[in-house]
Amino acid sequence: MSIDLKQYLRPGVTLPFCAGCGDRILLRLILRAIDELKINIDDMLFVSGIGCAAWIPSPNFNADTLHTLHGRAIAFATGAKVFNPKLKTVVISGDGDLADIGGNHLIHAARRNIDLTVLCANNMNYGMTGGQVCSTTPKGVRTPTTPGGNPYHPFDLCKLVNAAGATYVARYSVTQPSVLVESIKKALQIEGFSFIDIISPCPTQYGRQHRLGTPRETLKFFENRCIMKEDAKGLSEEELEEKIVTGEFSDGGN
Amino acid sequence: MCYDHELMAGASKRKLKSALSANSYYFSGDEAIAEGAIAAGCRYYAGYPITPATEIFETITSRFREIGAVSMQMEDEIASICSCIGASWAGAKAMIATSGPGFSLMQEAIGYAVITETPIVLVDVQRTGPSTGQSTRVGSGDIMQARWGTHGAMPIIALSASSVQELYDQTIDAFNFAEKYRVPVFLMAEEATAHLRERVDIPEEIKLFDRKKKAGAAPFGTEESDGVPPMPTFGEGEKLLVTGSTHDAYGIRKTVDSLAQEKLVTRLHSKIMNNREKIIEYEEHYLEDADIAVICYGFTARSSLFAIERLRKEGKKVGMLRLKTLWPFADRAISNVGSRVKKMLVPEMNMGQVVGEIVKYASCEVVPYNQVNGEIIHPHTIIEQLRALL
């Protein structure tokens, strides 16, 4: 990590992430966005739930952090933001936390369109507890709780949040760092509910169970799957099955 | 596109009018709770409609519009209490009111408020249970849940009122206790009192307590004798670490450190239990020469007092002790009365909850009376029960 970004880390912390964890990359990209926007981190509040991604801000960010209950980060953030609208409130948590156990809070916060930025680190499984299936796991994928393959279709979180009424909705992968940083900057600046579904690979659980190889190969696997939505236009449904379509799905009128 | 803050908050354009002026008013219990909260400085409320607590939500929402504060109708009771905890750390005195089903949903977050030492006031307007039960009818089946409902339960403060006036007064007490001890405080109201209309006298002066603040001090540890650390607010540059995991004095997670776990839990326990004599309130009636004491709380105390006064006119030596604080439990008062009387009668609108605590501390014979039909316990019922014991 560059010297510039270290200033945003709480003195004495050791980052807890596994080798090749997307969340470690994401942590750096979030700080880069904050640094480039020159936001005073003391004016920010970082709220997270339970799971690996919830540890991105807590205790690592040298700012006000609220590490909450499983699934409820957005509800906590809503209370803090509504009572003190000056707090630049950012929710950083995982897909299981925000979309499974916390799914109801996610859609209602999007509907209310309160000025929150929600960064969903999507590793397509429950990484911290051993890689079990979750609502974003692709169909057919084997996990410890779906040994015969996941029988269900995953959520398209962007479609879900968009339909619920959010102002800004995007999906990018940590393997697309430049566009992701720009997207986070946009999300932080837009007034209203902004949501980014961030593909954040989990080599330890998802990568291992799917025999994707080393952490580097796992990242490569996702890098190759992600395409920009403009490039997805000409592809057939079959071709799209293998792809993760990234881009902005609601740009807040900008 | 963004939400309308003006619409939501009433946005303080109107003349500020916070607490009601000193006078006599005619309120329902639910309205009195809302007014008590505003007088205590409550400026954030989150809720979800539920009988018989809805009128608290409606009253406080319309009053908040006059003072520029915000109430939020959340998607469920879990979100409601979580948003109150978030608002409390943002500096608000926050309240939530519910009834049994909502109270059950809130249990996990109550534990979060306990371990993060977040002041919030939770009103449980009790109705019959279990489950949906009879939503418009009275019970007091949540007393043990208040103390033990969340996993790894630690002491909290729970109050019980017998009149509309007392619901007003105890709502203010609840905020003061929450701020003073950094703990969730429960007002264990009952449908019968919440929907009762009575006179409420609002005094000229109301004593309020605000959370201690000390810049740079550890927010989750203290050497002070009261065991309550100062509480900073988000946005003050304190770089707060608030977590529901076991933590040290500065909020750093200590997930496998036995000493950190023991130290935190011991302090959470002792900051309430060591101060319990300052917290506990009760009221004695006709106990000086009594042979039988009725130990009661909430609406049942009204019927009990009526019954005792009737029997006193007949020369019967009966008295009563009314618990105004349910948790921490008034162990010394019960032990004291238990050594003076021959028998205790404990009428409750449940299958026996507080009676179990009384048996722990009273040396005399303790007789429960349990009524769970969704009706108040009538004075004649208590007279009958007392006659059988005389």
Chai-1 contact restraints between the chains, C-beta under 6 A:
chainA,res_idxA,chainB,res_idxB,connection_type,confidence,min_distance_angstrom,max_distance_angstrom,comment,restraint_id
A,D42,B,G237,contact,1.0,0.0,6.0,A-B,restraint_1
A,L45,B,F234,contact,1.0,0.0,6.0,A-B,restraint_2
A,P59,B,L241,contact,1.0,0.0,6.0,A-B,restraint_3
A,P59,B,I252,contact,1.0,0.0,6.0,A-B,restraint_4
A,N62,B,K239,contact,1.0,0.0,6.0,A-B,restraint_5
A,A63,B,K239,contact,1.0,0.0,6.0,A-B,restraint_6
A,D64,B,F234,contact,1.0,0.0,6.0,A-B,restraint_7
A,D64,B,L240,contact,1.0,0.0,6.0,A-B,restraint_8
A,T65,B,L241,contact,1.0,0.0,6.0,A-B,restraint_9
A,L66,B,V242,contact,1.0,0.0,6.0,A-B,restraint_10
A,H67,B,T243,contact,1.0,0.0,6.0,A-B,restraint_11
A,L69,B,E108,contact,1.0,0.0,6.0,A-B,restraint_12
A,L69,B,Y112,contact,1.0,0.0,6.0,A-B,restraint_13
A,R72,B,C82,contact,1.0,0.0,6.0,A-B,restraint_14
A,A75,B,A79,contact,1.0,0.0,6.0,A-B,restraint_15
A,A75,B,C82,contact,1.0,0.0,6.0,A-B,restraint_16
A,A75,B,S83,contact,1.0,0.0,6.0,A-B,restraint_17
A,F76,B,C82,contact,1.0,0.0,6.0,A-B,restraint_18
A,F76,B,G86,contact,1.0,0.0,6.0,A-B,restraint_19
A,T78,B,S83,contact,1.0,0.0,6.0,A-B,restraint_20
A,G79,B,S83,contact,1.0,0.0,6.0,A-B,restraint_21
A,G79,B,C84,contact,1.0,0.0,6.0,A-B,restraint_22
A,G79,B,G86,contact,1.0,0.0,6.0,A-B,restraint_23
A,G79,B,A87,contact,1.0,0.0,6.0,A-B,restraint_24
A,A80,B,G86,contact,1.0,0.0,6.0,A-B,restraint_25
A,A80,B,A90,contact,1.0,0.0,6.0,A-B,restraint_26
A,V82,B,V70,contact,1.0,0.0,6.0,A-B,restraint_27
A,F83,B,Y44,contact,1.0,0.0,6.0,A-B,restraint_28
A,F83,B,A87,contact,1.0,0.0,6.0,A-B,restraint_29
A,F83,B,A90,contact,1.0,0.0,6.0,A-B,restraint_30
A,F83,B,A92,contact,1.0,0.0,6.0,A-B,restraint_31
A,N84,B,A90,contact,1.0,0.0,6.0,A-B,restraint_32
A,L87,B,F234,contact,1.0,0.0,6.0,A-B,restraint_33
A,L87,B,G235,contact,1.0,0.0,6.0,A-B,restraint_34
A,N104,B,E75,contact,1.0,0.0,6.0,A-B,restraint_35
A,H105,B,A79,contact,1.0,0.0,6.0,A-B,restraint_36
A,H108,B,E75,contact,1.0,0.0,6.0,A-B,restraint_37
A,R112,B,Y3,contact,1.0,0.0,6.0,A-B,restraint_38
A,N113,B,C2,contact,1.0,0.0,6.0,A-B,restraint_39
A,N113,B,Y3,contact,1.0,0.0,6.0,A-B,restraint_40
A,I114,B,Y3,contact,1.0,0.0,6.0,A-B,restraint_41
A,T167,B,M1,contact,1.0,0.0,6.0,A-B,restraint_42
A,E191,B,C2,contact,1.0,0.0,6.0,A-B,restraint_43
A,G192,B,M1,contact,1.0,0.0,6.0,A-B,restraint_44
A,G192,B,C2,contact,1.0,0.0,6.0,A-B,restraint_45
